[in-house]
Amino acid sequence: MFLIFLYHCFLATSCFNENIFSISFFNSTSCFAQNIEFDYLPQNKDSLEKYVNEVNNKKIKKFGDNYHKKIKENIQERKAVFLNKISDSSFVFNKRITAYLNTILKEIYFSNPEINKNDFYFFIDKSQLPNAACYGNGIFTVNLGLFKYVNSDDELAYILCHEIAHYVLEHNDKSLLNYFETINSKENKKKIKVLKNQKYGKRKAYSELIEDLSYNFLMRSQEVEIEADSLGLLLFKNTKFNINASITSLKNLELSDKLLFNEDPKLKENFNFQNYPFKDVWIKKDETLFDITKSSDDFILDKDSLSSHPSIPLRIEKLNFLINNRTSSIVENTNELNEIKKLVSFVSIINFIDSNKLDMAFYQCLVMHNQKLIDSKMYAEIMSKLLRRTYELKEKHTFGRYVSPIYPFSDELYLNDVKQFLHNLELKNIRKIGLNFCLSYKEIMKQNKEFKETLNYFSSLNH
């Protein structure tokens, strides 16, 4: 968590290309669309691109003559990737989420006037992973998933202090320079030269060299995380927030890879109708669905990325030593965080839908309904559309493009239940489920034209 972005992290980018959400799934008159207002593209895109160019140019000027050309090329490449991320709708722009985040930042800045925040800009990444990151040039990202991960304003404040500490300590710049110095050192150049002239065992020797370099970078990364914890705590101490949140943030980190898809969607309860009872065969595991060539989860935290962090108990021990048993009165959180969590869940559903990740949209919608975070009308509107979309994709034999198979050894148990359910359903099942679902909500949705149209759609299929 709170990963510092090393030079290679900027090379990852999104391939999504969504438009404003209401266009792709909900029209402008939709009850659901009217409740959520956000864009995938910023209204001030030109000025935002100008800002990204300016902060990267400043960053280039900070480096001396050593490896200046290579560093400049690397930073320019990162800039291009980041601008593509903006164009490719990797971020979301919502006034309420931004306002909430700025409220936390305002307290951090006010309590630490020495922070030079002139170039700071916090982007909201639509990723569901509970993470935040510092790009080292004034740009920070906070994932949507992080808002669902934190339990208080205080915990979010500490995470932001941790990321700002990375910036103040110039960890990104130092990591970049350290990379080029290491790769171009006389010792490593000599090793590479020997490898090139080696006749036998070249591949093994090369792998050992890479492993050795990776280990050195890992140890350096562990050092900077501890440094960011320490300075982050100093910044955090100055604020009104509860200092003990620094500890609870790290404790939550230990559980972070289990936080995603850990709620039972209760498929049987939600799709069991009097005229069409739930069938156990719909969730029966089919070995033919397993793709044994893959073993990764869709949203599981990258274990390699987490390995860049030292032992959480060690970090907690060091923070406890710095806190020195100091107690802090707990600041009563406003209800705003709970509202933000709900808003983020809504936005996540739309992200999944716009990305055609139907299984995740199903899962998110069901969980929100079960937890009463979504009213019956909104649930009926979303789920009826998802059922219809599933039927249309299966009818065109394109469903497999949008809902991946279940991978062996996956930890996403409840998401896998939804995947299994959707894969097992045949067209005749979806026709009847869709009709009975719509009939269940017919009375409360009688004023919703879109819902009535979906009801008519399933009625015609069943005739």
JOMOKA-V997857 format. One record per residue. N is the residue number from 1. RES is the residue in three letters. SS is DSSP state (~ for helix, > for strand, _ for the rest). PSI is psi as a letter, one per 40 degrees, with the letter a starting at -180 (none if undefined). OMEGA is omega in degrees with one decimal (none if undefined). Layout:
N_RES_SS_PSI_OMEGA / N_RES_SS_PSI_OMEGA
This chain:
1_MET___i_-176.3 / 2_PHE___f_-172.7 / 3_LEU___h_169.5 / 4_ILE_>_h_-177.4 / 5_PHE___h_174.4 / 6_LEU___i_-171.3 / 7_TYR_~_d_-173.8 / 8_HIS_~_e_-175.0 / 9_CYS_~_d_-176.0 / 10_PHE_~_e_-175.9 / 11_LEU_~_e_177.1 / 12_ALA___h_-178.9 / 13_THR___i_-178.0 / 14_SER___i_178.8 / 15_CYS___e_-179.2 / 16_PHE___i_-179.6 / 17_ASN___g_-178.1 / 18_GLU___i_171.4 / 19_ASN___a_174.5 / 20_ILE___h_-165.6 / 21_PHE_~_d_-170.1 / 22_SER_~_e_-177.4 / 23_ILE_~_d_-167.4 / 24_SER_~_d_-175.7 / 25_PHE___d_-179.8 / 26_PHE___h_177.2 / 27_ASN___i_-171.0 / 28_SER___e_179.7 / 29_THR___e_-178.2 / 30_SER___h_175.9 / 31_CYS_~_d_-178.6 / 32_PHE_~_d_-177.4 / 33_ALA_~_d_-178.1 / 34_GLN_~_e_-178.8 / 35_ASN_~_e_-177.1 / 36_ILE___h_177.7 / 37_GLU___h_173.8 / 38_PHE___i_178.8 / 39_ASP_>_i_170.0 / 40_TYR___d_179.8 / 41_LEU___h_-179.2 / 42_PRO___i_176.6 / 43_GLN___d_-179.6 / 44_ASN___f_-173.2 / 45_LYS_~_d_-178.4 / 46_ASP_~_d_-179.5 / 47_SER_~_d_178.2 / 48_LEU_~_d_176.6 / 49_GLU_~_d_176.9 / 50_LYS_~_d_178.0 / 51_TYR_~_d_-179.5 / 52_VAL_~_d_177.9 / 53_ASN_~_d_-176.6 / 54_GLU_~_d_-177.3 / 55_VAL_~_d_177.5 / 56_ASN_~_d_176.0 / 57_ASN_~_d_176.0 / 58_LYS_~_d_-178.6 / 59_LYS_~_d_179.8 / 60_ILE_~_d_-177.2 / 61_LYS_~_d_-177.8 / 62_LYS_~_d_-176.0 / 63_PHE___i_179.3 / 64_GLY___a_-176.1 / 65_ASP___d_-177.5 / 66_ASN___h_178.0 / 67_TYR___f_-175.1 / 68_HIS_~_d_-177.7 / 69_LYS_~_d_-178.8 / 70_LYS_~_d_179.2 / 71_ILE_~_d_178.0 / 72_LYS_~_d_179.1 / 73_GLU_~_d_-179.1 / 74_ASN_~_d_-179.2 / 75_ILE_~_d_178.4 / 76_GLN_~_d_177.9 / 77_GLU_~_d_177.0 / 78_ARG_~_d_-179.5 / 79_LYS_~_d_179.8 / 80_ALA_~_d_179.2 / 81_VAL_~_d_-178.0 / 82_PHE_~_d_177.6 / 83_LEU_~_d_176.1 / 84_ASN_~_d_177.9 / 85_LYS_~_d_177.7 / 86_ILE_~_d_-178.9 / 87_SER_~_d_-177.4 / 88_ASP___e_173.7 / 89_SER___f_177.4 / 90_SER___e_-177.8 / 91_PHE_>_i_174.6 / 92_VAL_>_i_-177.5 / 93_PHE_>_h_-178.8 / 94_ASN___h_-174.1 / 95_LYS_~_d_-176.3 / 96_ARG_~_d_177.7 / 97_ILE_~_d_179.4 / 98_THR_~_d_-179.9 / 99_ALA_~_d_178.5 / 100_TYR_~_d_179.3 / 101_LEU_~_d_-179.3 / 102_ASN_~_d_177.0 / 103_THR_~_d_177.5 / 104_ILE_~_d_-178.6 / 105_LEU_~_d_-179.6 / 106_LYS_~_d_178.5 / 107_GLU_~_d_178.9 / 108_ILE_~_d_-179.2 / 109_TYR_~_d_-178.9 / 110_PHE_~_d_-177.5 / 111_SER_~_e_-179.8 / 112_ASN___g_-174.8 / 113_PRO___e_179.9 / 114_GLU___e_178.8 / 115_ILE___h_177.1 / 116_ASN___g_-172.5 / 117_LYS___e_-173.6 / 118_ASN___d_-177.2 / 119_ASP___e_-174.5 / 120_PHE___h_172.0 / 121_TYR_>_h_-178.8 / 122_PHE_>_h_176.8 / 123_PHE_>_i_175.1 / 124_ILE_>_h_179.1 / 125_ASP_>_h_-176.2 / 126_LYS___e_178.9 / 127_SER___i_178.7 / 128_GLN___e_178.8 / 129_LEU___h_179.3 / 130_PRO___g_-172.3 / 131_ASN___i_170.9 / 132_ALA_>_i_-175.3 / 133_ALA_>_i_176.1 / 134_CYS_>_h_179.6 / 135_TYR___e_174.6 / 136_GLY___e_-179.0 / 137_ASN___e_-177.2 / 138_GLY___e_179.5 / 139_ILE_>_h_175.2 / 140_PHE_>_i_172.9 / 141_THR_>_i_174.5 / 142_VAL_>_h_-178.2 / 143_ASN_>_i_174.0 / 144_LEU_~_d_-178.7 / 145_GLY_~_d_-178.4 / 146_LEU_~_d_-179.4 / 147_PHE_~_d_178.0 / 148_LYS_~_d_-175.9 / 149_TYR_~_d_-175.8 / 150_VAL___i_-179.2 / 151_ASN___e_-177.6 / 152_SER___i_172.8 / 153_ASP_~_d_-177.0 / 154_ASP_~_d_-179.2 / 155_GLU_~_d_177.4 / 156_LEU_~_d_-179.9 / 157_ALA_~_d_179.2 / 158_TYR_~_d_179.5 / 159_ILE_~_d_178.5 / 160_LEU_~_d_176.4 / 161_CYS_~_d_178.2 / 162_HIS_~_d_-179.3 / 163_GLU_~_d_177.7 / 164_ILE_~_d_177.7 / 165_ALA_~_d_175.2 / 166_HIS_~_d_-179.3 / 167_TYR_~_d_-177.6 / 168_VAL_~_d_-178.6 / 169_LEU___e_177.9 / 170_GLU___f_-177.7 / 171_HIS_~_d_-178.9 / 172_ASN_~_d_179.7 / 173_ASP_~_d_-178.6 / 174_LYS_~_d_179.0 / 175_SER_~_d_179.3 / 176_LEU_~_d_179.8 / 177_LEU_~_d_179.5 / 178_ASN_~_d_179.2 / 179_TYR_~_d_-178.1 / 180_PHE_~_d_177.7 / 181_GLU_~_d_-179.1 / 182_THR_~_d_-178.3 / 183_ILE_~_d_-174.9 / 184_ASN___e_179.3 / 185_SER___i_-179.7 / 186_LYS_~_d_-177.7 / 187_GLU_~_d_-177.9 / 188_ASN_~_d_175.3 / 189_LYS_~_d_179.2 / 190_LYS_~_d_179.1 / 191_LYS_~_d_-179.8 / 192_ILE_~_d_178.9 / 193_LYS_~_d_178.5 / 194_VAL_~_d_-179.9 / 195_LEU_~_d_-178.4 / 196_LYS_~_d_-177.6 / 197_ASN_~_e_-177.6 / 198_GLN___h_-176.3 / 199_LYS___d_-177.6 / 200_TYR___i_176.7 / 201_GLY___f_-176.4 / 202_LYS_~_d_-176.4 / 203_ARG_~_d_179.9 / 204_LYS_~_d_-179.7 / 205_ALA_~_d_179.5 / 206_TYR_~_d_179.6 / 207_SER_~_d_179.5 / 208_GLU_~_d_178.7 / 209_LEU_~_d_179.1 / 210_ILE_~_d_179.7 / 211_GLU_~_d_179.5 / 212_ASP_~_d_179.0 / 213_LEU_~_d_179.9 / 214_SER_~_d_179.5 / 215_TYR_~_d_179.5 / 216_ASN_~_d_177.6 / 217_PHE_~_d_179.6 / 218_LEU_~_d_-179.3 / 219_MET_~_d_178.0 / 220_ARG_~_d_179.6 / 221_SER_~_d_177.4 / 222_GLN_~_d_179.1 / 223_GLU_~_d_-176.3 / 224_VAL_~_d_176.5 / 225_GLU_~_d_178.1 / 226_ILE_~_d_177.3 / 227_GLU_~_d_179.5 / 228_ALA_~_d_174.4 / 229_ASP_~_d_-175.1 / 230_SER_~_d_179.8 / 231_LEU_~_d_177.7 / 232_GLY_~_d_179.1 / 233_LEU_~_d_178.1 / 234_LEU_~_d_177.1 / 235_LEU_~_d_-176.4 / 236_PHE_~_d_180.0 / 237_LYS_~_d_-176.5 / 238_ASN___e_-176.5 / 239_THR___i_178.1 / 240_LYS___e_-173.4 / 241_PHE___i_-178.7 / 242_ASN___h_-174.5 / 243_ILE___d_-179.1 / 244_ASN___e_177.5 / 245_ALA_~_d_176.6 / 246_SER_~_d_179.6 / 247_ILE_~_d_-178.4 / 248_THR_~_d_176.4 / 249_SER_~_d_-179.3 / 250_LEU_~_d_177.5 / 251_LYS_~_d_177.1 / 252_ASN_~_d_179.0 / 253_LEU_~_d_179.4 / 254_GLU_~_d_-178.1 / 255_LEU_~_e_-168.6 / 256_SER_~_d_-179.1 / 257_ASP_~_e_177.1 / 258_LYS_~_e_-175.0 / 259_LEU___d_-174.9 / 260_LEU___h_176.8 / 261_PHE___f_-177.7 / 262_ASN___e_177.8 / 263_GLU___h_178.6 / 264_ASP___h_-179.5 / 265_PRO___e_177.5 / 266_LYS___f_-178.0 / 267_LEU_~_d_-177.4 / 268_LYS_~_d_-178.7 / 269_GLU_~_d_-173.9 / 270_ASN_~_e_-177.8 / 271_PHE___f_175.7 / 272_ASN___h_-175.2 / 273_PHE_>_i_-178.3 / 274_GLN___d_-178.8 / 275_ASN___e_179.4 / 276_TYR_>_g_-176.6 / 277_PRO___i_178.5 / 278_PHE___h_-179.2 / 279_LYS___h_-178.2 / 280_ASP_~_d_-179.1 / 281_VAL_~_d_-179.4 / 282_TRP_~_d_-179.9 / 283_ILE_~_e_178.2 / 284_LYS___h_-179.9 / 285_LYS___h_178.8 / 286_ASP___h_-175.6 / 287_GLU_~_d_-178.7 / 288_THR_~_e_179.9 / 289_LEU_~_e_-175.4 / 290_PHE___h_176.5 / 291_ASP___h_-173.4 / 292_ILE___e_178.4 / 293_THR___e_-179.1 / 294_LYS___i_179.1 / 295_SER___e_-177.5 / 296_SER___i_175.0 / 297_ASP___i_-178.4 / 298_ASP___d_-174.0 / 299_PHE___e_-179.6 / 300_ILE___i_179.7 / 301_LEU___h_-179.7 / 302_ASP___h_-177.4 / 303_LYS_~_d_178.6 / 304_ASP_~_d_-179.3 / 305_SER_~_d_178.9 / 306_LEU_~_d_-178.7 / 307_SER___e_176.9 / 308_SER___e_178.1 / 309_HIS___h_173.9 / 310_PRO___i_-179.8 / 311_SER___h_179.9 / 312_ILE_~_d_176.4 / 313_PRO_~_d_178.4 / 314_LEU_~_d_179.8 / 315_ARG_~_d_178.0 / 316_ILE_~_d_178.6 / 317_GLU_~_d_-179.3 / 318_LYS_~_d_178.1 / 319_LEU_~_d_177.8 / 320_ASN_~_d_178.1 / 321_PHE_~_d_-179.6 / 322_LEU_~_d_178.7 / 323_ILE_~_d_176.2 / 324_ASN___f_177.1 / 325_ASN___e_178.0 / 326_ARG___h_177.6 / 327_THR___i_-179.3 / 328_SER___h_178.3 / 329_SER___h_-177.7 / 330_ILE___h_177.3 / 331_VAL___h_-178.8 / 332_GLU___h_-179.6 / 333_ASN___i_173.2 / 334_THR___i_177.0 / 335_ASN___e_-175.6 / 336_GLU_~_d_-179.5 / 337_LEU_~_d_178.2 / 338_ASN_~_d_178.3 / 339_GLU_~_d_177.9 / 340_ILE_~_d_177.6 / 341_LYS_~_d_179.6 / 342_LYS_~_d_179.2 / 343_LEU_~_d_179.5 / 344_VAL_~_d_178.3 / 345_SER_~_d_176.3 / 346_PHE_~_d_-179.1 / 347_VAL_~_d_-180.0 / 348_SER_~_d_177.9 / 349_ILE_~_d_-178.6 / 350_ILE_~_d_177.2 / 351_ASN_~_d_-179.9 / 352_PHE_~_d_-179.6 / 353_ILE_~_d_-178.4 / 354_ASP_~_d_177.8 / 355_SER___e_-177.6 / 356_ASN___f_174.2 / 357_LYS___g_-171.2 / 358_LEU_~_d_-179.5 / 359_ASP_~_d_-179.4 / 360_MET_~_d_175.6 / 361_ALA_~_d_175.6 / 362_PHE_~_d_-176.6 / 363_TYR_~_d_-177.1 / 364_GLN_~_d_-179.4 / 365_CYS_~_d_180.0 / 366_LEU_~_d_-179.0 / 367_VAL_~_d_179.2 / 368_MET_~_d_177.5 / 369_HIS_~_d_-179.4 / 370_ASN_~_d_-178.3 / 371_GLN___e_179.8 / 372_LYS___f_173.8 / 373_LEU___e_-177.7 / 374_ILE___h_-177.0 / 375_ASP___i_-173.2 / 376_SER_~_d_-178.7 / 377_LYS_~_d_-179.3 / 378_MET_~_d_178.0 / 379_TYR_~_d_-179.7 / 380_ALA_~_d_-179.0 / 381_GLU_~_d_-177.6 / 382_ILE_~_d_-173.6 / 383_MET_~_d_178.9 / 384_SER_~_d_178.4 / 385_LYS_~_d_179.0 / 386_LEU_~_d_178.2 / 387_LEU_~_d_179.0 / 388_ARG_~_d_179.4 / 389_ARG_~_d_178.2 / 390_THR_~_d_179.9 / 391_TYR_~_d_-177.2 / 392_GLU_~_d_180.0 / 393_LEU_~_d_177.8 / 394_LYS_~_d_179.6 / 395_GLU_~_d_-179.9 / 396_LYS___e_-179.6 / 397_HIS___f_178.8 / 398_THR___e_-175.7 / 399_PHE_~_d_-177.6 / 400_GLY_~_e_177.9 / 401_ARG_~_d_-170.9 / 402_TYR___d_176.6 / 403_VAL___h_-175.0 / 404_SER___i_176.2 / 405_PRO___i_177.9 / 406_ILE___h_-178.2 / 407_TYR___i_176.9 / 408_PRO___i_177.4 / 409_PHE___e_178.9 / 410_SER___i_177.8 / 411_ASP___e_-175.5 / 412_GLU___g_-169.4 / 413_LEU_~_d_-175.6 / 414_TYR_~_d_174.2 / 415_LEU_~_d_177.1 / 416_ASN_~_d_176.2 / 417_ASP_~_d_179.3 / 418_VAL_~_d_178.2 / 419_LYS_~_d_-179.6 / 420_GLN_~_d_179.4 / 421_PHE_~_d_-177.3 / 422_LEU_~_d_179.0 / 423_HIS_~_d_-175.9 / 424_ASN_~_d_-177.0 / 425_LEU___h_173.1 / 426_GLU___i_-178.1 / 427_LEU_~_d_-179.0 / 428_LYS_~_d_177.6 / 429_ASN_~_d_-177.2 / 430_ILE_~_d_177.7 / 431_ARG_~_d_-175.9 / 432_LYS_~_d_177.4 / 433_ILE_~_d_-179.7 / 434_GLY_~_d_-179.1 / 435_LEU_~_d_-178.0 / 436_ASN_~_d_176.8 / 437_PHE_~_d_-178.7 / 438_CYS_~_d_178.4 / 439_LEU_~_d_179.8 / 440_SER_~_d_-176.9 / 441_TYR___e_-175.1 / 442_LYS___d_-174.1 / 443_GLU___d_-176.4 / 444_ILE___e_-177.9 / 445_MET___e_-174.0 / 446_LYS___e_178.8 / 447_GLN___e_-177.2 / 448_ASN___h_-174.7 / 449_LYS_~_d_-179.0 / 450_GLU_~_d_179.6 / 451_PHE_~_d_178.8 / 452_LYS_~_d_178.7 / 453_GLU_~_d_177.7 / 454_THR_~_d_176.2 / 455_LEU_~_d_178.4 / 456_ASN_~_d_179.6 / 457_TYR_~_d_-179.4 / 458_PHE_~_d_178.0 / 459_SER_~_d_179.8 / 460_SER_~_d_178.8 / 461_LEU_~_d_-178.3 / 462_ASN_~_e_174.0 / 463_HIS___none_none
